[in-house]
């Protein structure tokens, strides 16, 4: 694509050394820049891309997009906001693929991954191709292998490239996790969403957003910009539901879902067992009984969200029910890895997430057995949630093992100390500390009986541990199976 073809899509800009060069790619990391790329200078949290422009040119960049003029002798396009411009450039370079597909965004603190997988399953049951983009990576169908992703929502060049790949393969539907970071950082700018789903809003990422209000405002961006004829699915039981409903454009179709409050799609008569959840889903004038393999109240909400989204897309409820009843658990989401004791690995890494998974585990803990929780908190992240998670574990579990979870640059012992300030119990037969996560999982065997239920929370599907100077392979599921299954 010629540089002039990209520039004409911009509203306001200045140029320096302009020449209509041929562009073959987009780069924002000088280490990955290739011959004939555009290099976009992004001001990030840790680094300023303007400082790496010369390095990018040495790698073969033929033009720069920047926020200030550079003393470099190649074409420069100077714009006010390169983050927003990067989304525009990427969409233009890949010929706006989101306009050729049915794109559904799912946002919220918890549940995004499961909801996207459920929506994908429903669409495929309806004989429609559906790709997925999210925390686990992206895949072109539910039977496909994940392609690894660095972010829950990719940066614009990767996102638009992937959407173009999907459109070119004839995939008409894409369901995507949309994180608050991606909305705030304009990664999904120029994405043409046909629908949006809100799961819930609880404390997370306050190291970045600072306040819950800022976090909420980031999430609303997805809904405020929905086009005429799109749909919005809102959790009626969430305390932010009314706020979301107030900002959705009048031309957007809205469906609510819930358990406690009046909603368009509502679950009643809910019963949990080791095998899953039984419930009745009410919508329109219908009351449909369902048997899910998924477990916990949070899974009921995720199911309702996907159910409502499918209804909004005009899919027959019988197809929706069949798809949901046939769906197994998502990797690292209430995933059972051993039976005696029952060992559950879950990605819960927020106060609300931990509370949800422990309440779900309590529902299936035999009366005279113990519920045991192992968890930690990540380093270089929101410190205020640490004592809250300690308090939740203390109150909801019979025994608690506090350990490390991606300590990053922080001292694991200091993170654990923060967690312990929320734990009021001093009973050394209930509360245990083991900073080494591998040793902590081994320790679980010494404090559990075959009929107990163990929740290993925090990392879920992750197969790594981020330490101060290195990232090592570490998978909670593998470690638990070694200890409790012997494989």
N, C-alpha and C positions, 0 to 999 in steps of 0.2 A: 504494500500500500504506500502511496506517495504521502509525504509529510503534509502536503497541502490538503489532502483529503481528510486528514485527521484534524488539522487546524480549523477547517471551516465549520466543524461541529462545536467549537468553543464560542462562548458568548463574549468574554473579555480577555484580552491577552496583549502582550507586546512581543516583538521579535527582535532578535539580534543575530547578525550573520546569516540571515535566512537564505536557504537554498532548498529547492524541492527534491530532497533525497528520497531514495526508496527505502522503506522501513520493513524489516522482516521479523521483528519481535519486540517485546516490551520487557524492560528490566528495571528493578528498583534495588537490586543487590549487586554491587560492583563485582563481587566474586563470581557471580553467575552470568554476568553480561557477555553477550555473544556478538559476533560481527553483524553490523547493520541493525542493531537494536536501537530503540529509543531508551534513554536512561532517565528515569523519573526521580528527582531529588526529593525524598520524603524526610520530613522532620519527625523522628520517632521519639519514644520515651528515653531510649538509651543512646541514640546516635542521630546525626544530621547527615542525610544523604548528600547535601551540597559539598561536604568535605571529601566525598569519594567520587566526585564527578570526573576528575582527571584520570583516576584509576579506571573508571568505566570507559572513558575515551580510548585509553591505551588498550583495552580489551576489544575495541572495535565499535563502540557506540557512535552512531552517526548524527544524533540530535539529542538535545537536553530539554527536559521540561523542568523548570525551576521556579522558585519564588523570588529570586534576585538574580541580577545579571552576573555572569561568571566571566572571568578573564580566560576564556577558552575559545579557540578559533574554530568552532563548529556551530551549526544552527542551534539557536536557543529560543524556546517559547517560554515567556515569563508570565506566570499566572498567579492569582492570589492564593489559591489553595491547591497544592499538588495532590493531596489525598483525594479530593473530589475530582480533580482532573484525571487522575489515574483511572477512576471508574469509567469516566467518559471515553477516555482513549481506548481502554480495554474493550468496552462494549462496541465501539466503532471498528476497532481492528478485527474483531471476530464477528462483525456484521450483525450485531444485536441479536444473539441467539435466543434470549429470553422471550422475545416477541413471537417466536416460532413454537413455543412449548407452553404447556399448562404448568406454571411454576407456583408451588405452594411453599410458603415460609412458615416455620414453626419456631416460636420464641417463648422464653420463660426461664425461670431459674432451674427447675427440675422437669424431667419428663420429655425433653425435646427428642432425644435419641429414640426412645420407645415409640413416641407418637409418629415420627417419620417412618419407622419400620412398619408400624401398623397400617399407615396410609398406603405405603408401597404394597403391602400384602393385599389390601382391599382392591386396589386398582388392578393388580395382576389377576386376582380372582375374577375381576370384571373383563378379563382378556385384553387389558391395556398394558403397554410397556410403561414401566416407571423406574427411573433412576433415583438414587439417593445420595445426598451430600451431607456430611456431618462429622461429629466427633471421632467416629471410627474410621473416617476417610470417605471415599465415594465408591459406589458400585452401580453397575448398569442394570442389574436386576437382583432380586432377592437370592438367586442362586449363584450370583457372581462373587468373586473374591474381592475384598476391600483393597482399594488403592490408597496407600497411606497419605494422610493429610497433616499439615503442620498446625492448622487451626481448625476450630469447630466450623467456622465459615472462612473459606480461603480468601486470600488477597485478590483484588479484581483481575489481574492478568491470569492467574490460575483458575479463578472462578469462571470467567468468561470463556477461557480455553476449554474447560470441562463442559460447560453448557453447549459450546459449539460442537464438541465431540458427540455429545448426547443427541443433539438435534440432527447432526449429519448421519447418525446411526438409526434415524427414524423413531427415536424415543420421544413420545409426545407429552409425557408427564415427568416432572422432576419435583421431588419433595426435599426440602433443605432446612437444616437447622440454621437459625439466624441468631447469632449471639449479640449481646448488648455491645461488646467491643466492636463487632463488625458494623453495627448500625451507627455507633458514635464515630467510628473511623471511616465511614462512608464506603465500606467495602462492597456493599450491595447497591450502591448508587447505580442508576441506569438499569437495574433489574426490574422487569415488568411482571409484578406478582399478580396472579389470578386469585390467590387466596392466602389468608394468614390465620394462624392458630396461636392463641395465648394459653399457656398451661398454668402458670402461677408466678408469683413474684415474692420471693423471700430473700433474706440477707445472703449476698454473695458479691464478690468483686468490688467491695467497698474500698479496697486498696487503690482501685482505679477510679471508680465513680464518686467516692468520698461520701455521698449521702444517698439514702434510698430514693429521694426525689429525683436526683440526677439519674439513678439507675432506671427508675420508672420512665423518665423522659426519653432515655435512649431506646427503650423497648417500644415506645409509642410511635417512633419514626416509621416502623414497618406498617402500622395501621393508618397513620395520617396520610400516607402516600398511595393507598390502594386506589386503583383506577375504577371508573364507573363499571358496574356489573360484576366486580370481584366479590368475594365473600370473606367474612371475618367470623372466627369461632372463638368465643370467650367463656372462660371458666366463671360461672355465676357465683361460685362459692368463695372466690378469692376476694380479699379486701380491696383490691384495686380494680375490680370488675367495672364498677360504675365509672371510674376515671377513664378506663379504656373505651367503654361504650360511648362516652361523651365526646371522644375525639375522632371516632370513626365517621368518615364522610357519609352523608345521607344516601348517596347512590350505591352504597355497598350493602349487600345482603348480610344480615347478622343472625347467627344462631348461638344460643347459649347452652351450656351443659353443666350438670352438677348433681349433687346428692342431697345437700341440705336445703337449698333455696329453690324457688320455682325456676324452671329452666325448660328450654325447648326439647332437650334430650336429658332425661333424668334416670338415675339408677335407684332401685329400691330392692328390698328383700335380699340384702347382700350377705353371703355366708362364705367363710374362708376355711380351707383345709390344706393339708400338705400338697394335695393335687392341684390346687388353684382356687378360683373364686366362682361362686354361683350368684347370679343376680337377675333382676328383671329390668329391662330397659324400656322406658316409656317415652314415646314421641308421637306427635300428631294424635291420633285416637288409638294407637297400638300399644300393647304391652307384651314384649318379647322376652322369653326366658333364655338365658345364655349360660354356658359352662366354659369358663376360661382356664387355660393352663397357667396364665399369669396370676400372681398373688399380691395381696396387700391393697389397701385402700388407694394408694397412689396409682396402682395398675388399673383400678376401676376408673379413676379420673382420666388416665391416658387413653383407655379404651373408649370412654365417652367422647373425648376430644376427636379421636380418629373417626368414630361413628358419625359425629356431627359434620365433620369435614366431608365425609363421603356422601352424606345426605345432601349437603350443599352442592355437591358436584352432580347430583341427580342419579346416584347409584342406587339400585334396588336394595331394600333393607335385607332381603334374604341372602344376597351376595355378601353384604357387609357382615352379617352374623356368621356365615360360613367361614369367611376369611379370618375373623377375629377368634373364632373357636378353634381354628386349626393352627393358630400362631403359638409357637413356643417362646421361651424367654429370650431376650436380647442379651448378647455377650456382656457379662459383668453387671447385669441388672437383675438383682435378686436371683442370681445364678446358683443353683444347688450343685456343689462339687463333691459332696460326700453325704452318706445317709445315716451312719451311726458313729458319732453324733451327726445330726443334720447340720451341715456346714454351708452357709450362704455367703457368697461374695457379692458385694454391691458397691457401686460407684459413689454412694452417698458421701459427699464431702462438704456439705453445708449443714447448719443447724436443722433446718427444715427437712433436708434429705435424710439426715441421721434419725431424726424423730420418726419420720414416716417408715423407714425400713425397720426400726426396732419395734414399732407398734405392729407392723405387719408380721414380724417374726414372733411377737408375743401371741398373736392370734393362733399360731400353729405350734406353740410350745406346750407339751403335755403338762397337766396340772401340777404334778410333783417333780417336774424337771426344771432345770435352770436355763435362763437366757443369758448367754455370754457375748459380750461385745468387745472386739478389738478395733481400735481406730487411732488415727493421729491427725495432725493438721499440717498442711504444706507450708514450707518456708517462703519468705519474701511475698507473702500474700496477706490478706485482711487478718490482722491480729485480734480484732474484737470478737470474732466468732469462736475463738479457741475456748475461752471459759464457758461460753454458751453450749458448745458441744460437749464439754466435760460435764456440765450440769445435766444435760439431756441423757447422756450415757449413764450417769450415776442414778438418775431417777427411774429410767426405764429398763435397765439391765440388772440382772442379779449379780453378775461379776463383770468387771471391766479391766481390760488390758490396754494401757496407753502406750503407744509406740510412735515410730517415725512415719512420715508420709511425704516423700519428696522434700527433704529439708532445704535443698538448694544451698544458698550461701549462709544460712543461719545455723547456729549450734542446736542440734536436735534436743539437747537437754533443756535449753531455754524455751523452746517451743512447748515441750512437755510441761514445763513449769507454768506456762501461761494456761494450758489446759487444766492443770491441777487446781488452779485458783477457783475454778467453777465446781469442783468436786468437794462436797462438804463431808463425805464419809471418810473416816480414818481407819476403818476396818481393814486390816491387812489380809484378811481372808476373802475380801471382796474386790479390792482395788489393787492392781498390780502395774508396775512400770517396767518396761523392757525396751530401751531405745532402738535396739537392732530388730528390724521388722521380721527378718527370717527367724531369729531366735524367739521372738514373741509368738509367732505362729506355732513353732514347735512347743512352746510352753503351754499353749492351749490344751494340748493332750493331757497334761498333768493335772489340769483343774476341771476337766469335763468328764461326764459319764455318757454312755451310749445313747441315752434317751434325751440328752440336752440338745439345745439349739444354739449354734454359734454364728454370729454375724461378723464377718471380716469386712470392714467398711473403709471407703476412701479412694481406692485405686481401681476397683472394678476390672475393666478390660485392659488397663495399662500393663505393659510388659517391661517396664523400666522403673528405676529409682534414680532420681536426680539428687546427687550429692554435691558437696562443695566444689570439687575439682573434676568430677566425672559423672557420666550417666552409665549405670550398669543394668544388665538384664535382671529383671525381677518381676515375677507374675504371682499375685496372691493365689490364683487358682492352681498353678503348678505347685507352689509351696504347700498349700493345704492338702492337695492330693498325695503328695509325698508323705505327709505326716499321718493322714487319716485313711488313705486308701492303699498306700504303699507303692504308688506308681508315679 
